[in-house]
Amino acid sequence: MSDGQRGVLAVGDATIDLYPADGSSITPGSRFAWHVGGTATNAARWAASLGCEAGLVTNLGSDVMGELAARHLADGPVDTTHVTRVDAPSPLTLYVPTEDGDRWNAWVAGSCYGFTPPADPASLVAPYERVHLEGVTLPPAVNQTAVRRLAEAAAERGTRVSVDLNGRANQWDTPDAYRQALRDVLGRCDLIFAGTDDLAVADVDRTPAGVLELLPSDHSATVFVTDGPEETTALTVADGAIAERVTATPPSTTVATTAGAGDAFAGAVLAALDDGVSDLEELAAIGNAAGAAAVATIGPFDADGADLTGGLF
């Protein structure tokens, strides 16, 4: 880190998430509640709500939902200086409760999904201690080249780089294409968040060994492998080998929906690191606590303005 650098810049997506207002199945005449979501947006809001200076790079649409989302984010703790209004519809996602869990429908084709590549990536990332990237913007049709350039610029300027793998099977023609896109970025990252579902999309072992397959053979990083309510595994990787490994079990909670758990985990860990927390087991516990809070309610857990530090760090 260089003198004067501070906080986290989250780069990625924003979506308008729709939920049945009463949490029941969708029928003619159903009413819906809307929330601002998206992986990067969720992570930035969590980090900011836990006291970290957090900025957001994303697109919002020119429609009425984009206008409402822009106002909502501007009223929160995240710096929205680099949020771009794009002359396109906002991406919509619809939460559909089912008997065996839930599913999501998404409408992103023709929308403003992703972020607007900066003209000067180095100048964008230079003020920040860390830039946090999201795997959902890695497909070539979204922001693959821009993500890679941001990672390169950050590493060259002394800004740390983190990435949440966020693997989505419907975004990739083959696991190999996803693996290659990840490898183009992971070599620049010192902090990696991987869910076991992400590793399955990459067709590697759903374990820390699978993450090592994606890293350069001599790479060093801190890695968190999450698996829903099962144990989280936290690793320190040094020169391609596991130097430290701990596990932490998420707290018990009643799960309303699993949406946003990984984003909350990442945002809370980013805030804790910014606050000086370095113990691997403590960081995993902090991430687990945030993830558990996020899944306890239908709709994203809104940490804006809430005093969560007593329960996390």
C-alpha positions as CSV (number, residue, x, y, z in Angstrom):
1,M,0.0,0.0,0.0
2,S,1.2,3.5,-0.8
3,D,0.9,6.5,1.4
4,G,-2.6,8.0,1.1
5,Q,-4.3,4.9,-0.1
6,R,-7.4,3.9,1.8
7,G,-10.6,1.9,1.6
8,V,-12.0,-0.5,-0.9
9,L,-13.3,0.0,-4.5
10,A,-15.8,-2.6,-5.4
11,V,-16.2,-3.1,-9.2
12,G,-19.0,-5.1,-10.8
13,D,-22.7,-5.3,-11.1
14,A,-25.9,-3.7,-9.8
15,T,-29.3,-5.2,-10.3
16,I,-32.9,-4.5,-9.3
17,D,-34.0,-7.5,-7.3
18,L,-37.8,-8.2,-7.1
19,Y,-39.3,-10.3,-4.3
20,P,-43.0,-11.3,-3.7
21,A,-44.1,-8.8,-1.1
22,D,-45.6,-11.5,1.2
23,G,-42.9,-14.1,0.5
24,S,-45.4,-16.5,-1.1
25,S,-45.6,-18.0,-4.5
26,I,-46.3,-15.7,-7.5
27,T,-49.9,-15.5,-8.8
28,P,-51.8,-13.0,-10.9
29,G,-52.1,-9.8,-8.9
30,S,-49.0,-10.5,-6.8
31,R,-47.3,-7.5,-5.3
32,F,-43.5,-7.1,-5.3
33,A,-40.9,-5.4,-3.2
34,W,-37.8,-4.2,-4.9
35,H,-34.2,-3.8,-3.6
36,V,-30.9,-2.7,-5.1
37,G,-28.8,-5.8,-5.4
38,G,-25.9,-7.2,-7.4
39,T,-22.7,-8.8,-6.2
40,A,-20.4,-5.8,-6.2
41,T,-23.2,-3.5,-4.8
42,N,-24.0,-5.8,-2.0
43,A,-20.3,-6.3,-1.0
44,A,-19.7,-2.5,-1.1
45,R,-22.7,-1.8,1.1
46,W,-21.7,-4.4,3.6
47,A,-18.1,-3.1,3.8
48,A,-19.3,0.5,4.1
49,S,-21.9,-0.3,6.8
50,L,-19.1,-1.9,8.9
51,G,-17.0,1.3,8.8
52,C,-14.8,0.8,5.8
53,E,-14.5,3.6,3.2
54,A,-16.0,1.9,0.2
55,G,-16.6,3.1,-3.4
56,L,-18.6,1.4,-6.1
57,V,-18.0,1.1,-9.9
58,T,-21.1,-0.1,-11.6
59,N,-23.8,0.8,-14.1
60,L,-27.4,1.9,-13.4
61,G,-30.1,2.2,-16.1
62,S,-31.9,5.2,-17.5
63,D,-35.3,3.9,-16.6
64,V,-37.3,4.7,-13.5
65,M,-35.9,1.8,-11.6
66,G,-32.4,3.0,-12.4
67,E,-33.3,6.5,-11.1
68,L,-34.7,5.1,-7.9
69,A,-31.7,2.9,-7.4
70,A,-29.3,5.8,-7.9
71,R,-31.1,7.8,-5.3
72,H,-31.2,4.9,-2.8
73,L,-27.4,4.3,-3.2
74,A,-26.6,8.0,-3.0
75,D,-28.4,8.1,0.4
76,G,-26.3,5.3,1.8
77,P,-22.7,5.0,3.0
78,V,-21.1,3.9,-0.3
79,D,-19.3,6.5,-2.4
80,T,-21.2,6.5,-5.7
81,T,-18.9,8.9,-7.6
82,H,-18.0,6.1,-10.1
83,V,-21.6,4.8,-10.6
84,T,-22.5,5.5,-14.3
85,R,-26.0,6.1,-15.6
86,V,-26.3,4.3,-18.9
87,D,-29.0,4.8,-21.6
88,A,-30.4,1.3,-21.3
89,P,-32.8,-0.6,-19.1
90,S,-31.8,-1.8,-15.6
91,P,-31.1,-5.5,-15.2
92,L,-33.9,-7.2,-13.3
93,T,-33.8,-10.4,-11.2
94,L,-36.9,-12.1,-9.8
95,Y,-36.8,-14.2,-6.7
96,V,-39.2,-17.2,-7.0
97,P,-39.8,-19.2,-3.8
98,T,-40.3,-23.0,-4.4
99,E,-41.1,-25.9,-2.2
100,D,-37.5,-27.1,-2.2
101,G,-35.8,-23.7,-1.8
102,D,-35.8,-20.9,-4.3
103,R,-34.6,-19.9,-7.7
104,W,-33.9,-16.7,-9.6
105,N,-35.0,-15.5,-13.0
106,A,-32.9,-12.8,-14.6
107,W,-33.4,-10.3,-17.4
108,V,-30.0,-8.8,-18.4
109,A,-29.9,-9.0,-22.2
110,G,-30.0,-5.5,-23.6
111,S,-29.6,-4.0,-20.1
112,C,-26.8,-1.9,-18.6
113,Y,-25.5,-5.0,-16.7
114,G,-21.9,-4.7,-15.6
115,F,-19.8,-1.5,-15.4
116,T,-18.4,1.1,-17.8
117,P,-14.7,0.5,-18.3
118,P,-12.6,3.4,-17.1
119,A,-10.5,5.4,-19.6
120,D,-7.6,5.3,-17.2
121,P,-7.7,2.2,-14.9
122,A,-4.5,3.2,-13.1
123,S,-6.0,6.6,-12.0
124,L,-9.2,4.9,-10.9
125,V,-7.6,2.4,-8.6
126,A,-4.7,4.5,-7.3
127,P,-6.5,6.2,-4.3
128,Y,-7.6,2.9,-2.9
129,E,-5.9,0.3,-0.7
130,R,-7.8,-2.4,-2.4
131,V,-9.9,-3.1,-5.5
132,H,-12.5,-5.8,-5.2
133,L,-13.5,-7.6,-8.4
134,E,-16.5,-9.9,-9.2
135,G,-16.5,-13.0,-11.3
136,V,-20.0,-12.3,-12.7
137,T,-18.5,-9.6,-14.9
138,L,-15.7,-11.8,-16.2
139,P,-17.6,-13.2,-19.3
140,P,-16.4,-11.6,-22.6
141,A,-19.9,-10.3,-23.3
142,V,-19.8,-8.3,-20.0
143,N,-16.4,-6.9,-18.8
144,Q,-13.7,-9.5,-19.2
145,T,-11.1,-7.2,-20.7
146,A,-11.8,-4.3,-18.3
147,V,-11.6,-6.6,-15.3
148,R,-8.2,-7.9,-16.4
149,R,-6.9,-4.4,-17.0
150,L,-8.1,-3.2,-13.6
151,A,-6.3,-6.1,-11.9
152,E,-3.2,-5.4,-13.8
153,A,-3.3,-1.6,-13.1
154,A,-4.0,-2.2,-9.4
155,A,-1.1,-4.6,-9.0
156,E,1.3,-2.2,-10.8
157,R,0.2,0.8,-8.7
158,G,0.4,-1.0,-5.3
159,T,-3.3,-1.4,-4.8
160,R,-4.2,-4.8,-3.5
161,V,-6.7,-6.9,-5.5
162,S,-9.4,-9.3,-4.3
163,V,-11.9,-11.3,-6.3
164,D,-15.1,-13.2,-5.6
165,L,-15.3,-16.1,-8.1
166,N,-19.1,-15.9,-8.4
167,G,-19.3,-18.7,-10.9
168,R,-22.6,-18.8,-12.9
169,A,-22.9,-21.9,-15.2
170,N,-25.2,-20.0,-17.6
171,Q,-22.5,-17.4,-18.2
172,W,-19.9,-19.9,-19.6
173,D,-19.9,-22.2,-22.6
174,T,-17.4,-24.5,-21.0
175,P,-15.7,-24.9,-17.6
176,D,-12.4,-24.3,-19.4
177,A,-13.4,-20.8,-20.6
178,Y,-14.3,-19.9,-17.0
179,R,-11.0,-21.4,-15.6
180,Q,-9.0,-19.4,-18.2
181,A,-10.8,-16.2,-17.4
182,L,-10.1,-16.7,-13.7
183,R,-6.4,-17.5,-14.2
184,D,-6.0,-14.2,-16.1
185,V,-7.0,-12.4,-13.0
186,L,-6.2,-14.5,-10.0
187,G,-2.4,-14.2,-10.5
188,R,-2.9,-10.5,-9.5
189,C,-5.0,-11.2,-6.4
190,D,-3.8,-11.5,-2.8
191,L,-7.4,-12.2,-1.5
192,I,-9.8,-14.8,-3.0
193,F,-13.4,-15.7,-2.1
194,A,-14.6,-19.0,-3.6
195,G,-17.8,-20.9,-2.9
196,T,-17.9,-24.6,-3.6
197,D,-20.5,-23.9,-6.2
198,D,-18.1,-21.6,-8.0
199,L,-15.5,-24.3,-8.0
200,A,-18.0,-26.8,-9.5
201,V,-18.6,-24.3,-12.4
202,A,-14.9,-24.3,-13.0
203,D,-15.0,-28.2,-12.9
204,V,-12.2,-28.4,-10.3
205,D,-12.3,-30.0,-6.8
206,R,-14.8,-28.3,-4.5
207,T,-12.0,-28.0,-2.0
208,P,-9.0,-25.8,-1.4
209,A,-7.1,-28.1,-3.7
210,G,-9.4,-26.9,-6.5
211,V,-8.5,-23.3,-5.8
212,L,-4.8,-24.2,-6.0
213,E,-5.4,-25.6,-9.5
214,L,-6.5,-22.1,-10.6
215,L,-3.5,-20.2,-9.1
216,P,0.0,-19.8,-10.5
217,S,2.3,-22.5,-9.1
218,D,4.3,-19.9,-7.0
219,H,1.3,-17.7,-6.0
220,S,0.7,-16.3,-2.5
221,A,-2.8,-15.3,-1.2
222,T,-5.4,-15.5,1.5
223,V,-8.3,-17.7,0.4
224,F,-11.7,-18.3,1.8
225,V,-13.7,-21.4,0.6
226,T,-17.3,-21.2,1.7
227,D,-19.9,-24.0,1.5
228,G,-23.3,-22.6,2.6
229,P,-24.0,-23.7,6.2
230,E,-21.1,-26.1,6.2
231,E,-17.6,-25.3,7.5
232,T,-15.7,-22.4,5.9
233,T,-12.1,-23.1,5.2
234,A,-9.6,-20.3,5.3
235,L,-6.1,-20.6,3.9
236,T,-2.9,-18.8,3.7
237,V,-1.2,-19.8,0.5
238,A,2.6,-19.1,0.2
239,D,4.5,-19.8,-2.9
240,G,1.8,-22.2,-4.2
241,A,1.6,-24.3,-1.0
242,I,-0.9,-24.1,2.0
243,A,1.0,-22.5,4.9
244,E,-2.0,-22.1,7.2
245,R,-5.4,-23.7,7.2
246,V,-8.3,-23.1,9.7
247,T,-12.0,-23.9,9.6
248,A,-14.9,-22.0,11.1
249,T,-18.6,-23.2,11.3
250,P,-21.2,-20.6,10.4
251,P,-23.7,-19.7,13.2
252,S,-27.0,-21.5,13.1
253,T,-29.8,-19.4,11.6
254,T,-33.2,-19.8,10.0
255,V,-32.6,-19.5,6.3
256,A,-35.1,-17.4,4.4
257,T,-33.1,-17.3,1.2
258,T,-29.5,-18.0,0.4
259,A,-29.2,-14.9,-1.8
260,G,-26.4,-12.5,-0.9
261,A,-24.6,-14.7,1.6
262,G,-21.3,-14.7,-0.3
263,D,-21.5,-10.9,-0.9
264,A,-22.0,-10.3,2.8
265,F,-19.2,-12.6,3.7
266,A,-16.8,-10.8,1.3
267,G,-17.9,-7.3,2.4
268,A,-17.5,-8.1,6.1
269,V,-14.0,-9.6,5.6
270,L,-13.0,-6.6,3.5
271,A,-14.1,-4.2,6.3
272,A,-12.4,-6.3,9.0
273,L,-9.1,-6.3,7.1
274,D,-9.4,-2.5,6.7
275,D,-10.0,-2.3,10.4
276,G,-6.7,-4.2,11.1
277,V,-8.0,-7.7,11.7
278,S,-5.5,-10.2,10.5
279,D,-6.2,-13.5,12.3
280,L,-7.4,-16.0,9.8
281,E,-9.9,-17.8,12.1
282,E,-11.3,-14.4,13.2
283,L,-11.8,-13.2,9.7
284,A,-13.6,-16.5,8.8
285,A,-15.9,-16.1,11.8
286,I,-16.6,-12.5,10.8
287,G,-17.5,-13.5,7.3
288,N,-19.7,-16.3,8.5
289,A,-21.6,-14.0,10.9
290,A,-22.4,-11.6,8.0
291,G,-23.4,-14.4,5.7
292,A,-25.8,-15.8,8.4
293,A,-27.3,-12.4,8.9
294,A,-27.8,-12.0,5.1
295,V,-29.7,-15.2,4.7
296,A,-32.1,-14.7,7.6
297,T,-34.4,-12.4,5.7
298,I,-36.2,-12.4,2.4
299,G,-34.5,-9.7,0.4
300,P,-31.0,-8.5,0.9
301,F,-30.0,-7.8,4.5
302,D,-29.8,-4.0,4.6
303,A,-26.9,-3.2,6.8
304,D,-26.9,0.5,5.8
305,G,-26.6,2.5,9.0
306,A,-26.9,-0.5,11.3
307,D,-24.6,-1.0,14.2
308,L,-23.3,-4.4,13.5
309,T,-19.7,-4.1,14.8
310,G,-20.6,-5.5,18.2
311,G,-21.7,-8.7,16.6
312,L,-18.9,-9.0,14.1
313,F,-15.7,-7.2,15.1
